[in-house]
Amino acid sequence: MTTAPGVEVTLSSELLRHLRAEAKKLGVSLNWLVASMVVDTVESVERAHEIVAA
């Protein structure tokens, strides 16, 4: 079986409600908003590792 790389995100109901409202306010889908948060987090961790390794 071939699978595509992916990430699963679990949100509390309170956070889900907040993010739905934010997505609506910003005019973006909830999926895109959560995906952008994941990417920002991964990039921040990568930058932190680069600083430590330097």
N, C-alpha and C positions, 0 to 999 in steps of 0.2 A: 504494500500500500504506500502510495506517495502522498506526502502531506506538505502543505505550504507552511512556511514559518508564521507563527502567530503569537499573540499575547492574549491572555484572558485577564479580565479586570473584574474584581468584585467590589461593588459599591454599597455602602449602607443606604438604607432607604432615605435617610435625611440628606446625604450627599447626592443621591440620585435626583431627588426633588430639586435641590439647589442647582445642580448642573443642567437639568431640563429647563429651568427658568433662565439660566444664563445663556444656554444655547438658543432659546427662543428670542431673548433680548438681542443677541448678537446676529441672529439670522443664519445660524449654521446648524447642521444636524448634531444631535447628541453624540453620535459615533465620532464625528470629526473633532468635536471638542475634547472628548476623552482621549482620542488618539493623539491629539496635539499635546495633551498633558503627559502622556506616556513618553512621547518623543522628547519633550523638554526635560523630563526626569532622567531618561537614559543619557542624554547629552550632558546634563549636569554631572552625573556620576562619572562619565568618561573624562570630562574636564578635570574633575577632582583627582582622578587617578593619574592624569598627565602631570598635574602639579606635584603630586607626591612622588612620582617617578623621576622628576627633573632634579 
